[in-house]
Structures are given as structure tokens and as C-alpha cells.
């Protein structure tokens, strides 16, 4: 520590009479050398450092500008996408509503066609039942008539004798003969 103080004291007592000498004190010379090196670095490195900082500043500014342009472009694309989305949603709603109305129309048409088919089936069923009833009634009439004729023939055959039979035939021939003259 004593040597460090002596170096500074020695620097303060240098003669200013133009002599130039070597200083053998290592601490004092290191300090002077460091000061000179730092001064030279600052003097000459100031321009290089300033150029590096300016380049860095320009790159940062251009990156910010590019980011802003990209942001603006992205915002424009987002707005276009929102507009397209709104159009698509409107079209989807329109298709949905048209689809619902088409479904309702088809449903009504199907119901109408089904009711018409049911009415035709009911009418056909009623006609079939009527014809079947008429056929059954006719069959019953034929049987009743056949049974009546058979019963009458049986009664006539058992009750009639030959003379009554001839008289009936002559009366019927007379009726038929009078019918021919009327024509």
C-alpha cells in the first residue's frame, strides 16, 4: 500500500523540464497504460461502436416496421375473414330456413297424399264390401228361390193330378198366346 501512495506522490513531483524517463513502478505504469488503452479504445472504438449501435437500431426499427405492416395485413385479412364468415352464416341460415320450409312443404304434401290414398282405400273397401254383400244377398236369394221352387214343385207334384196339370198348361198357353197378339 505504501508503494501505491509513493507512486502517486512520485507522479506529482515529476519535473516538467523536458526529461523523459522510464518509470519502473509497475502499479503506476499499469494504471497509466490502462488509461491510455481505454482512451485509445474510446477514441477509435467510438465510431465502430456507434456504427454497430446504429446498425442495430436500424434493424430493430425495420423489424418493428415490418411487424406493423404484418399486423396491418393480418388485421385486414381478419376483417375479410369476418366478413366472409358473416356471409357464410347468412347463407347457412338461409339454407336452413329454406330447408325447414321445404321439409314442411314435403311433410304437408306427404300428409295430403296419404289422406287421399286413405280415402281411396276406404272407398275401395266400402265398394268391395257392398259388392260382397250384394253377392251374398244374391246367393241367398238364389238358394231361397231354388228351395221355394223345389218346395212348390214338390207340392205341385204331390197335389196335382194329370187333369189339373193339363188345365194349368192350357191356361199358360192361353196367356202366352194373348201376349203374342199384343205385340
C-alpha positions in Angstrom: 0.0 0.0 0.0 2.9 2.3 0.7 4.2 1.7 -2.8 0.9 2.8 -4.3 0.9 6.0 -2.4 4.6 6.6 -3.3 3.7 6.2 -7.0 1.1 8.9 -6.9 3.4 11.2 -4.9 6.1 10.5 -7.4 3.8 11.4 -10.3 3.0 14.7 -8.6 6.7 15.5 -8.3 7.8 14.9 -11.9 9.9 17.5 -13.2 8.4 19.4 -16.1 11.7 20.3 -17.6 11.5 18.1 -20.6 13.2 15.0 -19.4 11.7 11.8 -20.4 12.4 8.7 -18.4 11.2 5.2 -17.6 9.0 4.7 -14.7 9.9 1.4 -13.1 6.9 1.4 -10.7 4.7 -1.3 -12.0 1.4 -0.2 -10.4 1.8 3.4 -11.7 2.7 2.3 -15.2 -0.2 -0.2 -15.3 -2.6 2.5 -14.4 -1.2 4.8 -17.0 -1.2 2.1 -19.6 -4.8 1.2 -18.8 -5.8 4.8 -19.0 -4.1 5.2 -22.4 -5.6 1.9 -23.7 -9.1 2.9 -22.5 -8.7 6.4 -24.0 -7.5 4.9 -27.4 -10.3 2.4 -27.4 -12.9 5.1 -26.7 -11.4 7.5 -29.2 -11.1 4.9 -32.1 -13.8 2.5 -30.9 -16.4 5.2 -30.5 -17.1 5.3 -34.3 -17.2 1.5 -34.6 -19.4 1.2 -31.6 -21.6 4.0 -32.9 -21.9 2.2 -36.3 -22.8 -1.1 -34.6 -25.4 0.6 -32.4 -26.8 2.5 -35.4 -27.0 -0.7 -37.5 -28.7 -2.5 -34.6 -31.1 0.4 -34.2 -31.9 0.3 -37.9 -32.5 -3.4 -37.8 -34.8 -3.0 -34.8 -36.7 -0.2 -36.4 -37.1 -2.1 -39.7 -38.2 -5.2 -37.7 -40.8 -3.0 -35.9 -41.9 -1.5 -39.3 -42.2 -5.0 -40.8 -44.1 -6.2 -37.8 -46.5 -3.3 -38.0 -47.1 -3.9 -41.7 -47.7 -7.6 -41.0 -50.0 -6.7 -38.2 -52.0 -4.4 -40.5 -52.1 -7.1 -43.2 -53.2 -9.6 -40.6 -55.9 -7.2 -39.3 -57.1 -6.7 -42.9 -57.2 -10.5 -43.5 -59.1 -10.9 -40.2 -61.7 -8.3 -41.2 -62.1 -10.0 -44.6 -62.4 -13.4 -42.9 -65.0 -11.9 -40.5 -67.0 -10.5 -43.5 -66.8 -13.9 -45.3 -67.9 -15.7 -42.0 -70.9 -13.4 -41.8 -71.8 -14.0 -45.4 -71.5 -17.8 -44.9 -73.5 -17.6 -41.7 -76.3 -15.7 -43.5 -76.2 -18.3 -46.4 -76.3 -21.1 -43.8 -79.3 -19.5 -42.1 -81.0 -19.0 -45.5 -80.3 -22.7 -46.4 -81.5 -23.8 -43.0 -84.7 -21.8 -43.3 -85.3 -23.0 -46.9 -84.6 -26.5 -45.8 -87.1 -26.2 -43.0 -89.7 -24.7 -45.3 -89.0 -27.4 -47.9 -89.3 -30.1 -45.2 -92.6 -28.6 -44.0 -93.9 -28.4 -47.6 -92.9 -32.0 -48.2 -94.5 -33.0 -45.0 -97.8 -31.3 -45.9 -97.6 -32.9 -49.4 -97.0 -36.4 -47.9 -99.9 -35.9 -45.4 -102.2 -34.8 -48.2 -101.1 -37.7 -50.5 -101.5 -40.2 -47.6 -105.0 -38.8 -46.7 -106.0 -39.1 -50.4 -104.7 -42.7 -50.5 -106.6 -43.5 -47.3 -109.8 -42.0 -48.7 -109.4 -44.1 -51.9 -108.7 -47.2 -49.9 -111.7 -46.5 -47.7 -113.9 -46.0 -50.8 -112.5 -49.2 -52.4 -113.1 -51.1 -49.2 -116.7 -49.8 -49.0 -117.3 -50.7 -52.6 -115.8 -54.2 -52.1 -117.9 -54.7 -49.0 -121.0 -53.5 -50.9 -120.3 -55.9 -53.8 -119.6 -58.8 -51.5 -122.9 -58.0 -49.6 -124.8 -57.9 -52.9 -123.2 -61.2 -54.0 -124.1 -62.8 -50.6 -127.7 -61.4 -50.9 -128.0 -62.7 -54.4 -126.6 -66.2 -53.4 -129.2 -66.2 -50.5 -131.9 -65.2 -52.9 -131.0 -67.9 -55.4 -131.0 -70.5 -52.6 -134.3 -69.3 -51.3 -135.7 -69.2 -54.8 -134.4 -72.7 -55.5 -135.7 -74.0 -52.3 -139.1 -72.3 -52.9 -139.2 -73.7 -56.5 -138.3 -77.1 -55.2 -140.9 -76.9 -52.5 -143.5 -75.6 -54.9 -142.7 -78.4 -57.4 -142.8 -80.9 -54.6 -146.2 -79.5 -53.5 -147.5 -79.4 -57.1 -146.3 -82.8 -57.9 -147.9 -84.3 -54.8 -151.1 -82.3 -55.2 -151.6 -82.2 -58.9 -153.0 -84.8 -60.9 -152.8 -85.2 -64.6 -156.0 -83.3 -65.4 -155.1 -80.3 -63.2 -151.7 -80.4 -64.8 -153.2 -80.2 -68.4 -155.5 -77.4 -67.4 -152.6 -75.3 -66.0 -150.7 -75.9 -69.1 -153.6 -74.7 -71.3 -154.1 -71.6 -69.2 -150.5 -70.7 -69.5 -150.5 -71.3 -73.3 -153.6 -69.1 -73.5 -151.7 -66.3 -71.6 -148.7 -66.7 -73.9 -150.9 -66.7 -76.9 -152.6 -63.4 -75.9 -149.2 -61.9 -75.3 -148.1 -62.7 -78.9 -151.2 -60.9 -80.3 -150.5 -57.8 -78.4 -147.1 -57.2 -80.0 
